[in-house]
Structure formats: structure tokens, C-alpha cells
Amino acid sequence: MTTLPYVLDLQAAGFIARSPEIKGIPLWRSAGIRAVDLLVEEFMTAVAGHGRPAVWQHGFLADAKAADRVFGSYDNVYNVLDLPGRPDGQFRSDNIVTTVARLRREGRRGPVVSVGTVIRDAPGKTPPLFRDRSIWPVVELNRIVAPADASALLASYAAACERFLAAIGIPSLTVQTPVLSDYGKLTYLVVAVLPNKRPTVLATVYVLSDKLRTALGSDGDVLDVGFTGKVLATAAMLHADARGLALPSTVAPIQVGVTAAAADDVTEWVARLRAGGLRCDLAIAGRPARRISAERTWHRRGVPLVIGVGPGRGSVSAGTRLPLRRDARRELPEPDEVRALLAQSDARLFARARRVFDAGMAQGAHLRSMCGDCARGEGLAVFGVLVPEAAVTCESCGSTAGERLFISDEGRFY
């Protein structure tokens, strides 16, 4: 079976191991785990406007009886029957049942971000396994709020998700959909566009249904905001060239790759970069052929900025991607200059992804400004309404009662 290009790029960058896989379960390596950890930190920054959440780490085993009491029994959920001390464990990537129970037990309301322990801490020599859907951990924010505050807070968290995605070079918008299931009584989906111009959901933002809230034992509305490793996969699809991943600096495990003819030329300077909070690494390559090879290696690993130094005093170049370019410099850039170069690189990646996003919206005719009567009259497949809501003029009849609609002829999408 043919391996998709973005998967090959992730393998070449050292994010996931190469084949063989175990029934579709990729073996994640240290660079990939570090990138997900950086995703979590970026998400924490984006949602901190309503109080920086506590972070609760968890494994993938939940209390099966408690989970079944809330969600019911499903054939595609794995129960662990013979684990010592856990006779009723259930293998779950989400953690809402355990989180809400702990909030109630401790008399707290949140917000709390729960993540799988194995994302943030991977001790030992054996890398952890994740499955793309069932085991790949969900990064999930939960909060118990007064019903009167739920709608405004949910919109605020949806906007935070858009900022989070923009920080990793992914444009998005938020759509409020009708109730799609009995999970959420208020449902927002944060939508991006893949390189093939099709829309995809990258984050979900819910006020849980009253049925689930009651089953969880909560006396207030429960907010549930989350994303999965699909975010990283989408970044890999959007940000790549012939040399491999071209990651935004926010999620690049190495932000600056330094290639020097001799270590003595850059030791103090690299120390200043690291002291300034920049993630950098050093390769020594004296001959021109080795310097070219080192640059390609940095690029395969998704490094957004490559600084070449030497041989000779004053011989410095700064290389960036998409487009690939090298600019000669008179001297080594100091930390503030390096951050500026990274910000410029990130802006180019976002602008490039924005062109894909706009083309996808236009190609699918997804965005329309219409009143309900005209939308029904034209038989439009209305998927939802854009958030935040705004009064617009109907493009068909000229009424001022128009809404910003998201149209999806294919119906639901993921």
C-alpha cells in the first residue's frame, strides 16, 4: 500500500518510526512527542484568557462502569479485564468522565486541560504507541459553568482554538451546527482546509447535553473543548516542500539549525540563543559538500531556520523555506533578530496556507450570506452558521436578516 507523502515527511523528520507498523499503529519517536508537547503549550497559551488551566495528566484507562453509565456501551470500545488492580478498566483516549468526577470531588469548576501522560513524559527507552483514532490521545479542556455563562464562554473558547491553529500556520473558522447527536446541546466545530481543498474539522467545542451533564452528576453546564493529533497531521500536509516538513517555529522541536565549520566559531553565540529561549542545535561541517548535506538534514527534520557559519570570518547565511532562500549576513544574528526571522517565516507559512483555505472555500462554495427563506428556497445544504454571529445582507433578496452560512453539499465531514 502506498504511503501518503505527509506520512513519509513525518517519518523522515523523526516524528514517527518507519514501517513496519502494528496494524496501523505508528510508533512515535521523541521529535513527534516533543512537537505534540509544544502543541499543548500553545493551546494553553491560547485559552489562558479565562484563567490558565490546570493540567491533569492521565493514562488511557478509565473506569468502565462510570464511562458506560455516561456514554452507554459500544462495541468498538476496548475493556481491559485482567489488569491487576483494575478489573474494569476501559481503554479511552478522552478523559471527561474522570475529569468531571475529580472536579466534583475536589469542589472545583475548572478549567482543566487533560492530556495523556505519555505525551508529556516518556521515560525509559521504549517509545509509546499511539493509534490514529482509538489510542491517539485527545487534548481536552473541561469546565463547569453557570448555564447563563455557557454560550459566551463557548464562543470565547472557539476563538481561542482559531488563535491556536493560526499560531501553527493553519487558518480556520468556526461553525455552529444544529445538534448533530446527543453529545452537545450547543456545538461549535473549528474548520480548516486540507491541500486538496476539502474542509476538515480540527477542534470541537461543546456545551454537553443535559442528558450527559446529568449522567456526569454536574450541577452546572459542562464545557468540552478538544483536539487530537490530527492537528499535527494537517500542519504536515500544509507545510512541506520537496525537502520535507517546513514547520512553524511554534511546534518545531528545533527552531534553529546551525551549521558551522568549527565549533569554536559559534559556541558562545549558540549559548546566547539558548539562553534567550530559542530551541537550537549544532552540526559541524567543514567541507562544502558536508554543509549542503547538513542543510538538507535540517530541512528533513522540519527546522524552519538554518544558519550557516564559515569558513572564514564574516561568512554567515540565513536559510528559510517556502520559498527556499539563503540570505548572506555580515554577522551572526542575536536572539531578537533570530526571533524576527522566525516570525517572518511563520507569516509566510500562514499566508501560503491562507491561499489554500480561501481557494477551498471558493471551490466548494461553502460561504454564503443569505436569509433562511432564500437558503431554503435555493435548496442549499446548510451545515451551520459562522461564529461569531453577525447580521449581514442577504445576497439573494437584499434583506438585512441574512446570516453567514456554511454550505456543505457532502453533508457532514470530519
C-alpha positions as CSV (number, residue, x, y, z in Angstrom):
1,M,0.0,0.0,0.0
2,T,1.3,3.5,-0.9
3,T,2.4,5.6,2.0
4,L,1.0,9.2,1.9
5,P,3.5,11.9,1.3
6,Y,2.9,13.7,4.6
7,V,3.4,10.4,6.5
8,L,6.8,10.0,4.7
9,D,7.7,13.5,5.7
10,L,6.8,12.8,9.4
11,Q,8.9,9.6,9.2
12,A,11.9,11.5,7.6
13,A,11.6,14.2,10.3
14,G,11.9,11.5,13.1
15,F,8.4,12.1,14.3
16,I,7.2,8.6,13.7
17,A,9.1,5.3,13.0
18,R,9.2,3.8,9.6
19,S,7.4,0.6,8.7
20,P,6.6,-2.0,9.8
21,E,3.6,-0.7,11.7
22,I,1.5,-2.9,14.0
23,K,-2.0,-3.0,12.4
24,G,-1.8,0.7,11.6
25,I,-0.4,1.8,14.9
26,P,2.5,4.2,14.3
27,L,5.5,4.1,16.7
28,W,6.0,7.7,17.8
29,R,9.6,9.0,18.3
30,S,11.0,11.7,20.5
31,A,10.7,14.6,18.0
32,G,7.0,13.8,17.4
33,I,6.3,13.6,21.1
34,R,8.1,16.9,21.7
35,A,6.0,18.5,18.9
36,V,2.8,17.4,20.5
37,D,4.0,18.7,23.8
38,L,4.6,22.1,22.1
39,L,1.1,21.9,20.7
40,V,-0.3,21.5,24.2
41,E,1.7,24.5,25.4
42,E,0.5,26.7,22.5
43,F,-3.1,25.6,23.3
44,M,-2.6,26.5,27.0
45,T,-1.5,30.0,25.9
46,A,-4.4,30.5,23.6
47,V,-7.1,29.5,26.2
48,A,-5.4,31.4,29.1
49,G,-7.6,34.4,28.7
50,H,-10.2,32.9,31.1
51,G,-7.6,31.7,33.6
52,R,-4.7,29.4,32.8
53,P,-6.0,25.9,33.1
54,A,-4.5,23.3,35.5
55,V,-3.0,20.4,33.6
56,W,-4.0,16.9,34.7
57,Q,-2.1,14.0,33.2
58,H,-3.8,10.7,32.8
59,G,-3.2,7.3,31.2
60,F,-5.7,5.7,28.8
61,L,-7.6,3.5,31.3
62,A,-10.9,4.9,32.6
63,D,-13.4,3.3,34.9
64,A,-15.5,1.2,32.6
65,K,-18.6,1.2,34.7
66,A,-18.5,5.0,35.1
67,A,-17.9,5.5,31.4
68,D,-20.7,3.2,30.4
69,R,-23.1,4.9,32.8
70,V,-22.4,8.2,31.0
71,F,-22.0,7.1,27.4
72,G,-23.6,3.7,27.2
73,S,-21.9,0.6,25.9
74,Y,-20.2,0.5,22.4
75,D,-18.9,-2.5,20.5
76,N,-15.8,-0.5,19.4
77,V,-14.6,0.3,22.9
78,Y,-11.9,-2.0,24.5
79,N,-12.4,-3.2,28.1
80,V,-9.4,-4.5,29.9
81,L,-10.4,-7.5,32.0
82,D,-7.2,-8.9,33.6
83,L,-5.1,-5.9,34.6
84,P,-4.0,-6.3,38.3
85,G,-5.9,-3.8,40.5
86,R,-8.1,-2.6,37.6
87,P,-10.6,-5.3,36.9
88,D,-13.0,-2.9,35.0
89,G,-10.6,-0.7,33.0
90,Q,-11.7,0.8,29.7
91,F,-9.3,1.9,27.0
92,R,-10.2,5.5,26.2
93,S,-8.4,8.5,24.7
94,D,-10.7,11.1,26.2
95,N,-10.9,11.8,29.9
96,I,-14.1,13.8,30.6
97,V,-15.7,11.2,32.9
98,T,-12.7,11.1,35.2
99,T,-12.1,14.9,34.9
100,V,-15.6,15.9,35.9
101,A,-15.7,13.4,38.8
102,R,-12.4,14.8,40.1
103,L,-13.7,18.4,39.8
104,R,-16.8,17.5,41.8
105,R,-14.8,15.6,44.4
106,E,-12.4,18.5,44.9
107,G,-15.1,21.1,44.8
108,R,-13.6,22.8,41.8
109,R,-15.1,24.1,38.5
110,G,-12.0,24.2,36.2
111,P,-10.8,25.0,33.6
112,V,-8.7,21.8,33.4
113,V,-6.7,20.6,30.4
114,S,-6.3,16.8,30.5
115,V,-3.7,15.1,28.4
116,G,-2.3,11.6,28.2
117,T,0.7,11.2,30.5
118,V,2.7,9.6,27.6
119,I,2.5,12.8,25.6
120,R,4.2,15.0,28.1
121,D,6.5,12.5,29.8
122,A,8.0,9.5,28.1
123,P,10.6,8.0,30.4
124,G,12.5,4.9,29.6
125,K,14.0,3.6,26.3
126,T,10.8,2.2,24.7
127,P,8.8,4.9,22.8
128,P,5.0,4.8,23.4
129,L,2.5,3.6,20.9
130,F,-0.5,5.6,19.7
131,R,-3.3,4.6,17.4
132,D,-4.5,7.2,14.9
133,R,-8.1,7.2,16.3
134,S,-8.6,4.9,19.2
135,I,-5.5,5.5,21.2
136,W,-4.2,8.8,19.9
137,P,-4.7,11.0,22.9
138,V,-7.2,13.8,23.0
139,V,-6.1,17.1,24.4
140,E,-9.3,18.2,26.2
141,L,-10.4,21.2,28.2
142,N,-13.3,20.9,30.6
143,R,-15.0,23.4,32.7
144,I,-18.2,23.6,34.8
145,V,-20.1,26.9,34.4
146,A,-23.4,28.5,35.1
147,P,-25.9,27.9,32.3
148,A,-26.2,31.7,31.8
149,D,-22.5,32.0,31.0
150,A,-22.1,28.9,28.8
151,S,-22.8,30.4,25.4
152,A,-20.5,33.3,25.7
153,L,-17.7,31.2,27.2
154,L,-18.0,28.6,24.4
155,A,-17.7,31.3,21.7
156,S,-14.6,32.6,23.5
157,Y,-13.0,29.2,23.6
158,A,-13.8,28.7,19.9
159,A,-12.0,31.9,19.1
160,A,-9.1,30.7,21.2
161,C,-9.0,27.5,19.1
162,E,-8.8,29.6,16.0
163,R,-5.8,31.6,17.5
164,F,-4.1,28.3,18.5
165,L,-4.4,27.0,14.9
166,A,-3.2,30.3,13.5
167,A,-0.1,30.1,15.7
168,I,0.8,26.9,13.9
169,G,0.1,28.2,10.5
170,I,-3.4,26.9,10.0
171,P,-6.3,29.3,9.1
172,S,-9.7,28.3,10.3
173,L,-13.2,29.4,11.0
174,T,-15.9,28.3,13.5
175,V,-19.3,26.9,12.5
176,Q,-22.2,26.5,14.9
177,T,-24.1,23.4,13.7
178,P,-27.6,22.1,14.6
179,V,-27.5,19.3,17.2
180,L,-25.7,16.5,15.4
181,S,-26.0,14.0,18.1
182,D,-27.0,13.7,21.8
183,Y,-23.5,14.8,22.8
184,G,-23.7,18.6,22.7
185,K,-26.7,20.9,23.1
186,L,-24.5,23.7,21.7
187,T,-22.0,22.6,19.1
188,Y,-19.2,24.6,17.5
189,L,-16.8,23.0,15.0
190,V,-13.5,24.7,14.1
191,V,-12.9,24.0,10.4
192,A,-9.7,24.2,8.3
193,V,-9.0,23.2,4.7
194,L,-6.7,20.4,3.5
195,P,-4.4,20.8,0.5
196,N,-7.0,19.0,-1.7
197,K,-9.3,22.0,-0.9
198,R,-11.7,19.9,1.2
199,P,-12.8,21.1,4.7
200,T,-11.9,19.2,7.8
201,V,-12.8,19.6,11.5
202,L,-9.7,20.2,13.7
203,A,-11.3,21.1,17.0
204,T,-14.7,20.6,18.7
205,V,-16.3,22.9,21.2
206,Y,-19.4,21.8,23.1
207,V,-21.8,22.5,25.8
208,L,-22.6,19.0,26.8
209,S,-26.2,17.9,26.5
210,D,-28.4,17.9,29.6
211,K,-28.5,14.1,29.4
212,L,-24.7,13.8,29.7
213,R,-24.5,16.6,32.3
214,T,-26.9,14.7,34.5
215,A,-25.1,11.4,34.0
216,L,-21.9,13.1,35.0
217,G,-23.5,14.4,38.1
218,S,-22.7,18.1,37.3
219,D,-24.8,20.9,38.8
220,G,-23.7,23.2,36.0
221,D,-23.2,23.2,32.3
222,V,-20.1,21.3,31.2
223,L,-17.9,22.7,28.5
224,D,-15.8,20.3,26.4
225,V,-13.1,21.7,24.1
226,G,-10.6,19.4,22.4
227,F,-8.4,18.5,19.5
228,T,-6.3,15.5,18.6
229,G,-3.0,14.7,16.7
230,K,-4.9,15.4,13.5
231,V,-3.8,19.0,14.0
232,L,-0.2,17.9,13.6
233,A,-1.0,15.8,10.6
234,T,-2.8,18.8,9.0
235,A,0.2,21.0,9.6
236,A,2.4,18.4,8.0
237,M,0.1,18.3,4.9
238,L,0.1,22.1,4.5
239,H,3.7,22.9,5.4
240,A,6.1,20.9,3.3
241,D,8.2,21.1,0.2
242,A,10.5,18.8,-1.8
243,R,12.9,18.6,1.2
244,G,10.2,17.6,3.7
245,L,8.4,19.3,6.6
246,A,8.6,23.1,6.9
247,L,7.2,23.5,10.4
248,P,6.1,26.7,12.0
249,S,8.5,27.7,14.8
250,T,5.9,27.3,17.4
251,V,5.8,23.5,17.1
252,A,9.3,22.8,15.6
253,P,11.3,20.8,18.1
254,I,14.4,22.6,16.7
255,Q,13.8,26.2,15.6
256,V,17.3,27.0,14.5
257,G,19.7,24.6,12.9
258,V,23.3,25.9,13.0
259,T,25.9,24.5,10.6
260,A,29.4,25.7,11.4
261,A,32.9,24.9,10.0
262,A,34.2,24.8,13.6
263,A,32.5,24.7,17.0
264,D,34.7,27.4,18.4
265,D,33.2,29.8,15.8
266,V,29.7,29.6,17.3
267,T,29.9,28.2,20.9
268,E,29.2,31.4,22.7
269,W,26.7,32.6,20.2
270,V,24.7,29.3,20.4
271,A,24.7,29.6,24.2
272,R,23.2,33.1,23.9
273,L,20.4,31.8,21.6
274,R,19.6,29.0,24.0
275,A,19.7,31.5,27.0
276,G,17.2,33.6,25.0
277,G,14.7,30.6,24.9
278,L,15.4,29.5,21.4
279,R,15.5,25.8,20.6
280,C,18.6,25.3,18.5
281,D,21.1,22.5,17.6
282,L,24.6,22.5,16.1
283,A,26.2,20.5,13.3
284,I,29.9,20.7,12.4
285,A,30.7,20.5,8.7
286,G,34.0,21.8,7.4
287,R,33.7,20.9,3.7
288,P,31.2,22.5,1.3
289,A,29.6,19.1,0.4
290,R,29.0,18.4,4.1
291,R,27.5,21.8,4.7
292,I,25.0,21.1,1.9
293,S,24.2,17.7,3.3
294,A,23.7,19.2,6.8
295,E,21.3,21.8,5.5
296,R,19.2,19.1,3.8
297,T,19.2,17.1,7.1
298,W,17.9,20.2,9.0
299,H,15.2,20.6,6.4
300,R,14.1,16.9,6.6
301,R,13.7,17.4,10.4
302,G,11.4,20.3,9.8
303,V,13.7,23.0,11.1
304,P,12.4,26.4,9.9
305,L,15.7,28.5,10.1
306,V,19.1,27.2,9.1
307,I,22.2,29.4,9.9
308,G,25.4,28.6,8.1
309,V,28.7,29.9,9.6
310,G,32.1,29.9,8.0
311,P,34.6,29.0,6.9
312,G,36.1,32.4,7.3
313,R,35.2,35.4,9.4
314,G,32.0,37.2,8.4
315,S,30.7,34.3,6.3
316,V,27.1,33.9,7.6
317,S,24.0,32.9,5.8
318,A,20.4,32.5,6.9
319,G,18.2,29.9,5.1
320,T,14.4,29.8,5.2
321,R,11.7,27.7,3.5
322,L,8.7,28.1,1.3
323,P,10.2,29.5,-0.7
324,L,13.7,28.1,-0.2
325,R,16.1,31.1,0.1
326,R,19.5,31.9,1.6
327,D,20.4,35.4,2.6
328,A,24.0,36.5,3.3
329,R,24.7,38.3,6.5
330,R,27.7,40.3,7.8
331,E,27.5,38.8,11.3
332,L,25.7,36.3,13.5
333,P,22.1,37.3,14.4
334,E,21.4,37.9,18.0
335,P,18.3,36.3,19.7
336,D,15.9,39.1,18.9
337,E,17.0,39.1,15.2
338,V,16.5,35.3,15.1
339,R,13.0,35.6,16.6
340,A,12.2,38.2,13.9
341,L,13.4,35.8,11.2
342,L,11.3,33.0,12.6
343,A,8.2,35.3,12.8
344,Q,8.7,36.2,9.1
345,S,8.9,32.5,8.3
346,D,5.8,31.7,10.2
347,A,3.9,34.6,8.5
348,R,4.9,33.2,5.1
349,L,3.6,29.7,6.0
350,F,0.3,31.1,7.3
351,A,-0.1,33.3,4.1
352,R,0.5,30.2,2.0
353,A,-2.0,28.1,4.0
354,R,-4.4,31.0,3.8
355,R,-4.4,30.8,0.0
356,V,-5.3,27.1,0.2
357,F,-8.0,27.9,2.7
358,D,-9.5,30.7,0.5
359,A,-9.3,28.5,-2.6
360,G,-11.1,25.7,-0.7
361,M,-13.9,27.9,0.5
362,A,-14.4,29.3,-3.0
363,Q,-14.1,25.9,-4.8
364,G,-16.7,24.4,-2.5
365,A,-18.9,27.5,-2.5
366,H,-19.0,27.0,1.3
367,L,-19.6,30.6,2.4
368,R,-22.8,32.3,1.6
369,S,-24.6,35.3,3.2
370,M,-28.3,34.6,3.0
371,C,-31.6,34.7,5.0
372,G,-33.2,31.5,5.9
373,D,-36.1,31.8,3.4
374,C,-33.7,32.3,0.5
375,A,-31.4,29.5,1.6
376,R,-34.4,27.1,1.8
377,G,-35.8,28.4,-1.5
378,E,-32.5,27.6,-3.2
379,G,-32.3,24.2,-1.6
380,L,-28.9,24.9,0.0
381,A,-27.3,22.3,2.1
382,V,-26.7,24.5,5.2
383,F,-24.2,22.9,7.5
384,G,-24.3,25.7,10.0
385,V,-23.8,29.4,10.8
386,L,-20.5,31.1,11.3
387,V,-19.4,32.1,14.7
388,P,-19.5,34.9,15.9
389,E,-22.9,35.6,14.5
390,A,-23.2,38.8,12.5
391,A,-26.2,40.4,10.8
392,V,-25.5,40.6,7.0
393,T,-27.4,41.5,3.9
394,C,-28.9,38.5,2.1
395,E,-27.1,38.2,-1.2
396,S,-30.3,36.9,-2.9
397,C,-33.2,39.2,-1.7
398,G,-31.3,42.1,-0.1
399,S,-32.9,41.5,3.3
400,T,-30.9,42.7,6.3
401,A,-31.9,39.5,8.1
402,G,-29.1,37.5,6.4
403,E,-26.7,35.1,8.2
404,R,-23.2,33.9,7.3
405,L,-23.9,30.3,6.3
406,F,-21.5,27.4,5.8
407,I,-22.7,25.2,3.0
408,S,-21.7,21.6,2.6
409,D,-23.1,19.6,-0.3
410,E,-21.4,16.5,1.0
411,G,-23.2,16.8,4.4
412,R,-21.2,16.1,7.5
413,F,-17.4,16.0,7.2
414,Y,-14.6,15.3,9.6
